[in-house]
């Protein structure tokens, strides 16, 4: 079945910049501008600007919104104060991950869900079906222009577009403000392991803000960044990718993200019993970090992983780390998992390559 | 894209230069550009007999691993020793110091390789 390809509202900007475009989850998006390595380094050392217009937005508004979300998501939405956000999961009845998302509270019964493009329609279907209340959840794909400004200089760059005297939002909070006088939703979050912001604005105003951020950031070393750098940056930070490290067949506990499953509250949510069981007694599988060595074949998605000669699982995401100079990967393996520092192997084109178990945050925090 | 006219090309983006030392093989400017910064190269063993179209090497960028096919049937006589220390040569000089391996093609075999203009035509379609 052919899915129609959606064009980003920032497509004209990408064309000006000579980006190489690819189809990503039904969206035509830049994979690279000046080169993945340069873009990766710019984000770690200065700033990177990413098109995230494909990220879905779903609003949950009206009486019953909080109760509905409490009965559907693994992290407790009642913990959020207005303006705050957190990472959470929408799970199926087995506790598997339908989607991982950021939930922001905009008011007592007013929430914003920022979801994965590829899961957006499915999320809406699941949310609406579970509640039997279609009106509560609104938000079709492709209604906003979105961009992520990431890196140690992100705050300094953003400050130049904010109204005079206005400060940028704190970590994991969201504000409604203006950039260049244009209304914008700004959240301090990201997917790179760096400080930064996700900015959403209207489709028609997106290109103005995109161009202004690049212009203001130029003296500080900003680069526009594609999906290639986005993937290597998130993996160095140990952040999961939906569809690889997370899926309906993988629970948050197995992904090593049990922190975002809050069992301290009474209300049930889909798969709660399974997740509770797994948290108490341990899951059958877990996700470990794996590091390779310089000058060795890098780990990649799907490669089998061995410990003491026995296959114990496979790599869900892997990349030659531009920052570290060796391969880093997430691997889903059977428990009990070997401890950090223990020797492993992964198989590349029929050959075994040495590796070690590592913390999943591959970069030491500065 | 730079596509020198004195080389032969495979549809799978390898080039072949015929010389006194046998055939030298690398990947095209188009291929290195599409792949991005090369970080790892796996080359065939010297002395290996290979068949045209067989996967015999791998070039990896941060983005992806890409298979390299033997452009002709023959025997591997040499591999580029500098690539393991500096795989980025493939990006910087794809037709010169970024070559991958040398191959002695079997005599009498017909090899369906393309001219520079025919190869370039496959890129624009």
Interface residues (C-beta under 8 A of the other chain):
Chain A: X20 X31 X32 X35 X36 X37 X40 X228 X231 X232 X295 X296 X297 X298 X300 X319 X320 X322 X349
Chain B: X34 X36 X37 X39 X40 X42 X58 X60 X61 X62 X63 X65 X84
